[in-house]
């Protein structure tokens, strides 16, 4: 058995055979190294040292940046999250992928591990990577529609980051645990102030995911659960929608949301420029907001904890008078991203803008 970390010789041979049109050797994953359990419950053997990473799911970069390991990413799924490049100019040196990369590119880059989401890349390609000795880990929560409580949701969010820490090693795992402690503390703080709000008094909230006003995120989403923790009556609760999808405009108008938040850097014009929404309470009361976004979109990244704080302050300002959102965001960026946000940058972020003062989503994702 060839040593796991003799990549130049071993993978070079594999690459020559692979690119030369021959069948790649059926090499099992090495017997040495560590074992981790991924988000799909699969036990995967990985190298003792993980130094070169392929991020084939969109939440991967932000988590590795938080853990201080973004310099280990050799390729990543392309994104246009507004504050990603501002907080880490070195991201420009990472190969950006518009689609599923060819296996030969992963071999050429001598990737140690690949993080993926369920169903992507396709199963055949995942199996081929495993045969070539590249460990593949599912790093997003599987079966999110089965999460049926705040406790289960929080545990799944924690586990996602802890997996990255386990793969990187003890020092990084300690950083992940620091975030978990912070996350649980903030959830407990917000929940303590909203749990006694009776159902009839909860503010009706609708989240626009875009690119259309009727496109939202369902009951398995981060926006749903952080909204529930913040005390919202999530109008999507009136539907069977679990993941992202489209709702009926007629139904949305009937449900009459009192607050509408527009995410993913789309414009509030999706609502405000459409006369069909004019009689909805959120429009009449001036409560249509363009959500802030950050290193990644707040609807999926670890910054979901900031989304929760934002929603709590937005929905129930009287219950959260002492919550200084500017301070919390600044402290979060300094503590977890090692980036000192200026007052001007905070102004732009809270206004839902990027560092250039613009709000746009060119990818329509």
Protein Blocks (a to p, Z undefined) as FASTA:
>chain_A
ZZfblmklmmmmmmmmmmnopacddddddfbdcddddfkopacdddfbdcbdcdfbfklm
mmmmmnopmmmpcbdcddfbfklmmmommlmmpccdfbdcdfklmmmnopabdcddehia
cfklmmmmmmnopacddfbdehkllpcbfklmmmmmmmmmmmmmmmnomklmmmmmmmmm
mmmmmmmmmmmmmmmpcfklpccddddebjafkbccdfkbmklmmmmmnopacfklmpcb
fbdcdddfklmmmnopabdcdehhiafklmmmpmklmmpmklmnopaccddddfbcfklm
mmlmmmmmmmmmmmmmmlmmmpcfklmmmmmmmmmnopacdfklmmmmmnopafkopacd
fkoZZ
